[in-house]
């Protein structure tokens, strides 16, 4: 499986341990789209093929979940 922690760390997300644990366990997590690095994070996550990141237009949050 992809080292998802390394991807988050690469983009400056160092205080998201609970969210990463939730992702690994199969839950979806939400991140505010106001962050400047969110698009780069989404691109790297989508490149893994283990996880998928997409924008929820109704809430302006990026949702990340396991790609089944």
VOKOLKE-5769 format. One record per residue (C-alpha): residue in three letters; residue number from 1; x negated, y negated, z. Coordinates in nm, 2 decimals, decimal comma. Layout:
[pt 'ALA'; NUM; [X; Y; Z]]
...
***
This chain:
[pt 'UNK'; 1; [0,00; 0,00; 0,00]]
[pt 'UNK'; 2; [-0,11; -0,36; -0,07]]
[pt 'UNK'; 3; [-0,28; -0,55; 0,21]]
[pt 'UNK'; 4; [0,00; -0,80; 0,24]]
[pt 'UNK'; 5; [-0,18; -0,96; 0,55]]
[pt 'UNK'; 6; [-0,47; -1,06; 0,33]]
[pt 'UNK'; 7; [-0,24; -1,22; 0,07]]
[pt 'UNK'; 8; [-0,07; -1,44; 0,34]]
[pt 'UNK'; 9; [-0,41; -1,53; 0,49]]
[pt 'UNK'; 10; [-0,55; -1,63; 0,15]]
[pt 'UNK'; 11; [-0,27; -1,89; 0,12]]
[pt 'UNK'; 12; [-0,31; -2,02; 0,47]]
[pt 'UNK'; 13; [-0,03; -1,83; 0,64]]
[pt 'UNK'; 14; [-0,20; -1,71; 0,96]]
[pt 'UNK'; 15; [0,08; -1,72; 1,21]]
[pt 'UNK'; 16; [0,33; -1,49; 1,04]]
[pt 'UNK'; 17; [0,25; -1,16; 1,20]]
[pt 'UNK'; 18; [0,62; -1,10; 1,29]]
[pt 'UNK'; 19; [0,73; -1,17; 0,93]]
[pt 'UNK'; 20; [0,46; -0,94; 0,79]]
[pt 'UNK'; 21; [0,56; -0,66; 1,04]]
[pt 'UNK'; 22; [0,92; -0,71; 0,92]]
[pt 'UNK'; 23; [0,82; -0,68; 0,56]]
[pt 'UNK'; 24; [0,63; -0,36; 0,62]]
[pt 'UNK'; 25; [0,93; -0,21; 0,80]]
[pt 'UNK'; 26; [1,15; -0,29; 0,50]]
[pt 'UNK'; 27; [1,32; -0,61; 0,61]]
[pt 'UNK'; 28; [1,34; -0,92; 0,40]]
[pt 'UNK'; 29; [1,19; -1,24; 0,52]]
[pt 'UNK'; 30; [1,26; -1,61; 0,43]]
[pt 'UNK'; 31; [1,01; -1,89; 0,38]]
[pt 'UNK'; 32; [1,09; -2,26; 0,33]]
[pt 'UNK'; 33; [1,01; -2,38; -0,02]]
[pt 'UNK'; 34; [0,87; -2,71; 0,11]]
[pt 'UNK'; 35; [0,52; -2,56; 0,14]]
[pt 'UNK'; 36; [0,27; -2,66; -0,13]]
[pt 'UNK'; 37; [0,13; -2,31; -0,15]]
[pt 'UNK'; 38; [0,45; -2,12; -0,17]]
[pt 'UNK'; 39; [0,45; -2,07; -0,54]]
[pt 'UNK'; 40; [0,10; -1,93; -0,54]]
[pt 'UNK'; 41; [0,19; -1,70; -0,25]]
[pt 'UNK'; 42; [0,49; -1,58; -0,45]]
[pt 'UNK'; 43; [0,29; -1,51; -0,76]]
[pt 'UNK'; 44; [0,03; -1,30; -0,56]]
[pt 'UNK'; 45; [0,31; -1,11; -0,39]]
[pt 'UNK'; 46; [0,49; -1,03; -0,71]]
[pt 'UNK'; 47; [0,16; -0,91; -0,86]]
[pt 'UNK'; 48; [0,13; -0,64; -0,60]]
[pt 'UNK'; 49; [0,43; -0,43; -0,72]]
[pt 'UNK'; 50; [0,49; -0,33; -0,36]]
[pt 'UNK'; 51; [0,67; -0,65; -0,27]]
[pt 'UNK'; 52; [0,89; -0,90; -0,45]]
[pt 'UNK'; 53; [0,93; -1,27; -0,39]]
[pt 'UNK'; 54; [1,21; -1,48; -0,54]]
[pt 'UNK'; 55; [1,39; -1,81; -0,48]]
[pt 'UNK'; 56; [1,73; -1,82; -0,33]]
[pt 'UNK'; 57; [1,88; -2,12; -0,50]]
[pt 'UNK'; 58; [2,17; -2,15; -0,25]]
[pt 'UNK'; 59; [1,93; -2,20; 0,05]]
[pt 'UNK'; 60; [1,60; -2,33; -0,10]]
[pt 'UNK'; 61; [1,42; -2,04; 0,07]]
[pt 'UNK'; 62; [1,18; -1,80; -0,09]]
[pt 'UNK'; 63; [1,28; -1,44; 0,00]]
[pt 'UNK'; 64; [1,02; -1,17; 0,02]]
[pt 'UNK'; 65; [1,11; -0,80; 0,04]]
[pt 'UNK'; 66; [0,98; -0,46; -0,04]]
[pt 'UNK'; 67; [1,01; -0,37; -0,41]]
[pt 'UNK'; 68; [1,19; -0,03; -0,40]]
***
